[in-house]
Amino acid sequence: MTIDDELLLALVEPDERGFIPLQKIVNHKNIFYVIEDLNYQRLPNSNKVMRICPDLVVELLEEKPTNDKSYAIIELENDYKWDFADSLRQIKHYKILVRKRANTRKFIAIIPDVYKRYAELYKKEGIDVWTWKANRVWECMKCGKIKVSEFISQPKKCPSNDCDSREMRLAGIKDVIFTHMEIPYMALRIN
């Protein structure tokens, strides 16, 4: 189990009213989502084939079924091995290669809250940005004692005074908060 797995679960876990955070993020009530939608696309004007695999592809369903389908593509980033340039490059590839899926209306990056300073850079590329914040639940592999921590690093030892184990595993996350980054789009000025 990884933080990525836990975040995917948090995105689709219903609240007490039956709504999932993913509905709020794409701003649409009726949705159908696919996780890790693997596609191979030929690059325009090239013989190269590129593998694209967005974390989530969300179909935005209309009240009355139509032939026109609308989609949102979501890239979910963790705080363990996050790389802004790599993340942006992936989303740009999706933007180029999904032209065959003509009604892709939204490109969304969900990034760790500690990196929210990068939100404006995504926004300048036409990518909507949400942040996430969560506490990790660590479990001792020997006695099962739980420790909740906001830090990304694994605790050095079991929180129990009766246990000498140094082996902890990620058992889940809790108190997950997804926040929309309201950043006005500002065009770059070149003098």
Protein Blocks (a to p, Z undefined) as FASTA:
>chain_A
ZZklmmmmmmmmccfkopafklmmnopabdcddehiacddddehiabdcddddfbdcddd
dfbacfbdcddddddddfklgcfklmmmmmmmmmmmmmmmmmlcbdcddddfklmmmmmm
mmmnopacdddddddddddfklopacddfbfbdcfbdfbfkbcbfbdcdfbdehiacddd
dddddddddZZ
